Amino acid sequence: MRRNDHYLPVPGEEKPLDGHLANDKPRSNESIPLKKLNAEDGPSQLGPYFSDGRRRVDYVLTYSIQKPSSVRRRSSKFGDKTLFRRLRRSLSMRSSRAPLQPKEDPEIAAQEQRTDYHEDDKRFKREEFEQNLCEMGLELEKDEECKIPGIGFLKIHAPWNVLCREAEFMKLKMPTKKVYDVKQGGNLVEKIRLFIHKVTTPLRPKVDANRPQSVKSLCHPFSREKDHLFDMSDRDKFFDSKTRSSIVYEVLKRTRCTRAKYSMGITSLLANAVYTSAYPLHDGDIEGVNAVPNDRKLLYEEWASYSCFYKYQPIGLIRKYFGEKVGLYFAWLGVYTQMLIPAAIVGVIVFLYGCATVDDNIPSMEICDPRNNITMCPLCDRACSYWKLVTACGTARASHLFDNPATVFFSIFMALWAVLFMEHWKRRQMRLNYIWDLTGFGEEEEDHNRAEYEFCVMQKSMRQDQSAPKEEKVKLTCTDRMPAYMTTVVMMGFMIALTFAMVFGVILYRISVKAALHFSNYPAARSNIRATVKGTAAVINVIIIIILDEIYGAIARWLTTLEVPKTDKSFEERLIFKTFVLKFVNAFTPIVYLAFFRGRLVGRPGKYLYVVGTYRMEECAHAGCLMELCIQLCITMLGKQLIQNNLFEIGIPKLKKLLRKRKSDLSDKEQEKLSESLRRFEKDQILGPFAGINPEYMEMIIQFGMVTLFVASFPLAPLFALLNNIIEIRLDAKKFVMELRRPIAAKAKDIGIWYNLLRGLSKVAVIVNAFVIAFTSDFIPRLVYQYTYSPDGTLHGFVDHTLAYFNVSDFEQGTDPLQPDHLGYNVDVCRYKDYREPPWSSTPYELSKEFWAILAVRLGFVIVFQNVVMLMSDFVDWLIPDIPKDISLQIHKEKILMVEMFMKEEQGKRQAARDNHHQDHFSSPSPLSQSPQQPRSRPASHGKAGW
């Protein structure tokens, strides 16, 4: 029998969605001919249903259609071969976006390798796997006459009995008939909360899932024996589409294919290209003539639109459609963005305070006063000449905007802000756990082995001696993974060293460009040397960071794959750790250099520190390196957020779409007509595969580090982060709703390892900001001078106090300026910023006692600041309970109601048993009337129990 005459059986009892057909008899022997699956075109054909228009498609598997040359199947849908080839060319790029799919068009590859026996082996494995799925009770339907050439679709439907069986096995919490009143306004806090909710009503999306409910259904793990307790008034809605797809996915993970040398699950089948992709379907279209009201369309209108940027997110609807894991990410992102509002306001106030007090700042006034006539030593050898301190007036005034007493307060505020943010999120997370019935959720589900792990185990078992005991389970040991571990250590070290080398290269760029500009004959180039070098170096740093981020992400995944983790959870944790380390080092190494190392490894005039021959290490400006640190942070944040996060996510998909349009032979009208005629599973095949939410988390974690770690040098960082996140939320929403396939609804009760990373960053931020204030800014030197060395208790004379003297006759040979009379007079003594003894002292150019006094105060400030702030943080952490009081009361109330419900059920059973016993004891029917009833009643009750 030819394959195109094959008939696919539909096993099990059919449970139609229509309530009027619920009593139909099972049609277990009915078959669906593959030829006739596309015979009708109607609204039901375009929706997520089987060809009968009643059974919902809960999951889809796709596979490549590569037939030998002896079998040539002609499509009944397209009689015109030219149109068929044009459609194939226009859609081949789209269909290739499925994971693990060959890069070539499947049909072209089949024509080149018509005798490849591997395709028959894949087909046999699919047939066995599908037969096993049928034995599990799932209903299948194949479709190989679709409008996407070279791809076959296997549609899967879970009937009612399978859903109930698997829901009980998975211990899914489902709503019971018991409802209870949720406490609303019982005390002052609840009344304030309700008042705030009423005031913010215009900011809330118009979705039912986001409205506060006065009553809540009591949920309990599903049980078929106690199905009378659950609210099954509408079977079609009892298991929503998210739950149905999760149940089918669990069945797919447990079903095995044993035709190969080792047992293969769905992950192994996907890894070996037996199936090319697997995904649940979206609920429906967003726009167009076929768009009917559905959750996806509602999410697009109320969440994924930029016009809703000022509104809250419909977290309940997001969780209902995408699952708890995705819902928790967007809930966390929403809380983080809301908490950035007060931080941004305080940061702007600190910046404005710096702007308002810049004219009253005594050190900058002294620098800008031409009457001081301070001659500074050259900034580089030979090419640079002596210069006047007054020329640094602009830099000094700009540095005061970020280096003022208010920045110390802002650092303390941000440390407490980070703690409040973490506490607020924990309380919000517990509230969501209660609302989403995750309070008793644990890790009951079994972690299934990854396909790569099973393949390596199979290879190891084949290599082992036949005399090995068969009962010993083969597994990968640390010895097996040792080469991979060594490769990981070496590659991670090499990547970190590469990051340091890139930063060192930018340092050499700054040094060489500064010297070249000093040699320049153009007055404009010589007048803006410092600004030009700072700006271009910061831009180069951003470009390097963006490029290395992409490389490091790919390398981290490759290294994790080499280690062959056993489960997906282990793979994810290892990948997150490697990616975070590499990207964190990549993003913050230039900033750490500017904050703590630049200007401290310079030496002094006459004895400078040189690298790579004659390159003299660069110095900070007279006002310190804080201004350059601020510029680097500003450009890095803007560059990463605008280019890497937003432009890449918006521009690259649009560019790919434009390239597909240009390569396609179809006109715009033909493409639009083709898109309208595609069915739901075909449209979802064109969408991009869901790659997880870890990249989204990683973006926000790096941003959180930018906001907290060096906030003392850049108080506007929370404002930039807030503006970026407002766009990021809607951008991610549009991507999830429109551009990606629907993910498997994964359960989770917290954000996992990301919370530990956030907590670690908030602790490190306290230490980093303490060192920035103490060593990078001039806060401590000003404080020591004002209260120790100042004659009048003010900052008058502070600039002269920070400058040391140098006799120009002590220059090393070949390092003195080529034009010593550049200022119009001979210079005998120049000044440089350092605390050193003058040349006429008994110990010339040695570190002075002022240096050691200031160093002691700096270290003391770091210790005091760190301990005080951490003590305050721990106090706030202790003061705020992790679980809101009303939620703990409601959870306790749920437990009591659950016990009462089961007690009533048990009492009802006992009463019914007593009534039956009482009726049997007192009734005395005649034997003639009883005998014909017994044979009929017993089998009936037995059959019901068996069902």
C-alpha positions, 0 to 999 in steps of 0.5 A: 500500500502506498504511503499516500493511501495510508489511513491514520487510526484515532484511538481511544474514546472521543470526547467532543467539545460540544456538550450536546455530543458528550453522550455520543458513543466512542468511535475507536475504530474510525480512521481519518484518511490523510488525503482528506485532511485538507479537503475542506476550507472553513473557519474550523480549518483555520482554528486550533482544531482537528479536521472535524472542527471539534477536537482541540489541537493541544500540541504539535510535532513537526518533521521533515518530509523527505521521500525516496524517488520511487514515491512522488506524492502530488499535492491536491492543494496546488496544481500549479507547480510554479506557484508551489515552487514560489511558495516553497522559496518564500517560506523556506527561510521561515520554516528553518527557524525551528530548533535543530532543523537542517539549514537546507530546504528538506525537499532539496536535501531529499532530492540530493540524498534520495537513497539515504536510509536514515530517513526510513529509520527516522520514519520507523522511529516516528511510527513507533513513538506515535503508536506508543502515544496512541497507547497512552490515550492521546489522539493523533492526526497527521497533515502532510499536505500543508502550505509549508513545503517539506514539513509534516505536522502531527497534531495531538489531542488529549481527550477528557479521560487522559486529562483527568488521569494526567492531572491526578498524576501531576497533582495539579491543583484545580478549583473545587466547588467550595468558595470563600470570601477574601478579606477586603478592608478588615483593617486600616492597611486593607482600607488604604490598599483598596483606596489606592486600588480605586485611585489607580483604576485608570492605570490598570488594564481592562482584563478580568484576570487583573481585577481583585476578587472578593471570593476565591475558589478553594483549590485541591490536587485533582483526584478522579475519585473525588471528582464530585468536589471539583467545579466541572460545570463546564468541562471545556474550560475546566482545563484551559489551553495552558494546562492541556498543553502542559499535560500533553508535554508530560506525556510526551516526556514519559513516552519512549521509543525503543527502536534505537539502541537505547531508549529515546524520549521526545528530547532525544527525538528532537535532538536526532532530527526525528522531529524538527520542532514541538510546540503548543499552539497560540489561542488565535489570531491577533488581527484580521478577519479570522481574529476572534476574542481570545487571551492572546488578542487581549494581551496584545491590546492591553499589554503588548502595545506601546500605548499602554506604557503607563499602565500596570501589567495584566500579570494574572492574564500573563500567567494564565496564558504563558505559565507561572515562570514567565508570569513571575519574570514579568511580575519581577520586572514590574516591581523592579521598574516601580521601585526605580521611580523613587530611586530615579527621583532622588537621583535627579534631586542629587544631580540638581543639588550639584548643579545648584551648588556648583557656583558655591564650590570653593575647590572649583572656584580656586581652580577657575581663578586665573589669579592663582597662576598654578603651573602644572607638570606635563601630562605626557613625555616630550610632546606635552608641555607645561599647562595652567591649572585654570584650563581644567576649570570646566572639568572641575565644575562638571565633576562637582555635579557628581562629586558632592556631599549629596552623593554619600547620602545617595549611596546610603539611600541606594543600599537601603533601596536595594534591601527594600526592593528585595523585601518588596519582591519577596512579599509580592512573590508570596502574594502571587503564590497565594493567588496562583495556588502555589503555596504547596508547590514543590519539586515533585516532578521528575527531572528527565534526562537530557538527550545528549546525556542519554546518548553519552551514556549509551556510548559508554555502555557500548564501550564497556566490557561485556563482563561488567555486571548488567544490574549496575546502572551506567552513568557519567562520572566526574572522571568522564567529564574531567576533560570537559571541566578542564576545557571549561576552566582553561576557556573561562580563564582565557576569556577573562584574560581576553577581557583584560587584554581588551581593556588594556588595549583601550588604555594604550589607545587613550595614551597614544591618541593623547600623545598624537593629538598633542603633536597635531598642528590643528588648534581645534584638536589640541584644545579638546584633547581630553574630551575627545580621548574620553568620548571615543575610548568610552564608545570603543569600550561599549562596542567591545562589550557588545561584541564580546557579550555575543561571543561569550554567550555562545562560548558559555553554551558550548562549554556547558554542552561539553559537560553533558549535564544530566537534566535540563535544570542542571544545564540551566544553572551551569549555563547561567553561572558561566554566562553571568561570570563572563558578561559581568567581567566583560561589562564591569572591567573597564569601569573597575579600572577607571574607579580604582586603578587609573591614576594610582599606578602612575608614579611621579614626575621624574620617575613615571611608570611605563608599560610596553616600552615608552607608554606612560600610564595615564593620569586622572584629571585634577578633579579626579577620575570620577568624571571619567567614570561617570562618562564611561557608566553613562555611555555603557548604560545607554549603549547596552540598553539602546543598541544591545537590548532594544535595537537588536531585539527590534532591528534584527527581526525587522531586518530578517523580515525585510530580507525574506521579503526581498528574496521572495518571488511573491508580491505583498498581496500574494503574501498577505493572501497566503498568510490569511489562508494558513492554519493555526499550526502553520502560522505558529511554525513560522514564528521563532522558537522560544529560547527561554527567559534567561537572556531577559533576566541576564539583561536586567541583572547587569543593569541592576549592577550598573544601577547599584554598584557605582551609583555614587559616581552616577546618580542618574543611573536609576533614571536611565534604567527606568526609561529603558525598562518602560520600553523593555516591558512592552518590547518583551511583551510584543516579542512574546505575543507576536514573534515567538511560539507559545512556550510550555507553561512551566510552574515555578514559585520563585525566580530561582538563582536570579534572586541569589544573584540580586542579593549578592550584587546588593551586598557587593554594592555597599562595599564598592560604593564605600571604596568609590566614595573613599578612594575615587572621589575627593570626599575624604581629602576635603573632609580631612583638610577641612577639619585638620589642616584648614586654618579657618575650617573651610576649604580655602586652600584645599587645591594648593594642599593637594598639589606637590612640587617638582623641580624640572631639573629632575626630569629623566633624560629624554622625558622633558618637554620639547617646548618648555617655554610654551607658556611664554616664560621659563618654568623652574618648578611645576605642580602635580596632584599627589601628597609628596614631600617637596624637592627641598626637603630631606626626603624629596618626593617621598610620600608625605604624612598627609598621604598616610593620614588621609589613607587611614581615614579612607580605610576607616570610612570604608569599614564604618560605612560598610558596617553601618549600611549593612547593619541598617539593611539587616534591620530593615530586612528583619523589620519587614516580614517576608509574608504579608499578614493578610496572606498568612491569615488567608493561607491558614483559613484555606487549610481550615476550610480544606479540613472542614470540607473533607470532614463533611465529605467523610461524615456524608459517606458515613451517614450514607452508609448508615442509611443504607444499612438501616434500609437493608435491615428494616426492609423485607422484600419478597424473594420473587420480587427481589430475584430479578432485580439483583442480576441487573443492579450488580453489573451496573454498579460494577461497571460504574466503578470500573469506569 
